[in-house]
């Protein structure tokens, strides 16, 4: 077997150069740019749309409850399409599927910008979600296959612009809504999507399709509706602050039952939609456990900070986006450092450090929240910066450890599983902390609201600390693929 497939043509024969000294070849960087454009585009769009919901409510004369479906429809479509991605990668190849996913997102963006009613906008957001749901696992598969032993370094490079999308989304969305129209939130995707398709046509490899593996129709029928129903129930309960209502409890229960049925089916099937037997691998199991708890705690608490800024301090949506910037800056500053350190110190130490920093930063933020509107902005910003630094030290080691050493044919399934883990973990965390906050606020005077937020933060920090348990089982070093 040729062990030198990932070495640049100029490298001498013999031992494979280390990931720290081997230069990143130009084609690999170009491939990374293709992937970054797709992922950053979806992240920017998702967070930018959230700040436009009130304007959409006014322009279409619809209630906030109805307009919230603009965000929810995207999430549900994304959850429904992710499970089939691993099979589609094998059947059609990463190049074709990348074109299809970016093309669907582009078409959905154009249609959303042209929407004439809230109902049409919701329908077109489904088209966007179908494309957006495939972009992340396809992109991860492309980069993991192409980068080889340089995965940590390339992830450090692509991680920075990938974080810019979600971070800048509220700012860009708020500016476009105020200066032009909410429609430009969707039209803004056009140049990025077109550029991604042009570069993909030149730099993405052909011939990685492996037709022959049958589609697990039973698994698809169980998992895609199951995830959608579960996320719908959790989202509805979070929006209404009532998880006991039929509209929230019933879909949550149905979704959970379908998900359990899929687990039973997948463990018995020869060719399951998502091969859960990958969890027998210690690297996948430990990384997946740490990831789901981190997403649950961290992204659940990301809901609390904007609510605190807007409800307790009375900040506008634009100002809230600016106040949240230190968290993104901390992540951006850390990821390149993490990429350099990962091959040297291994994923376990970085992951444990990242989780600890996130918990410390959010703990410091929670303490200051107790001062209500009088908490100093610089102190809150410093706490968010530490929190973002922790995230920068968490995501890359977790993802790299999960796929490190996996055979090429198992990477799409692992990437898809991680994408599902992130989506479900973030949704569960958001719903859980929404419930905690709603119950803490119930019956309290406005002056006592900071105490309620502190209760929510305490619950989220506890979840982050729980993530330390599986993190201790993550590999000490990366295994070359």
Buried (B, 14 or more C-beta within 10 A) or exposed (E): EEEBEBBBEEBEEEEBBEBEEBEBBEEBEBBBBBBBBBBBBBBBBBBBBBBBBEBBBEBBEBEEEBBBBBBBBBBBBBBBBBBBBBBBBBBBBBBBBBBBBBBBBBBBBBBBBEBEEBEBBBBBBBBBBBBBBBBBBBBBBBBBBBBBBBBBBBBBBBBBBBBBBBBBBBBBBBBBBEEEBBBBBBBBBBEBBEBBBEBBEEBBEEEBBBEEEEBBEBBBBBBBBBBBBBBBBBBBBBBBBBBEEEBBBBBBEBBBBBBEBBBEBBEEBEEBBBBBBBBEBEBBBBBBBBBBBBBBBBBBBBBBBBBBBBEBBEBEBBBBBBBBBBBBBBBBBBBBBBBBBBBEBBBBBBBBBBBBBBBBBBBBBBBBBEEBEEBEEEBBBBBBBBBBBBBBBBBBBBBBBBBBBBEEEBBBBBBBBBBBBBBBBBBBBBBBBBBBBBEBBEEEEEEEBBBBBBBBBBBBBEBBBBBBEBBEBBBEBBEBB
